[in-house]
């Protein structure tokens, strides 16, 4: 696949020198070549037991912290929630 960088730049309303266009065209063609190689890779994923990830059961952590222990490290809190500076007007 050949990529026309000058045409893409024109459609994008970008000014690009001929030297840069040649450089980008080579880079883009190299990328397109790599992508075409990826399409040839066998990526058939079968649902076999060997490939299936085993998930552990969700269980609460036995040694959890109380709300008071968590809040003691907070710079500010009120009514059981963290107070943070306003970031959006």
Buried (B, 14 or more C-beta within 10 A) or exposed (E): EEBEBBEBBEEEEEEBEEEBBEEBBEEBBEEEEEEEEEEEEEEEEEEEEEEEEEEEEEEEEEEEEEEEEEBEEEEEBEEEEEEEEEEEE
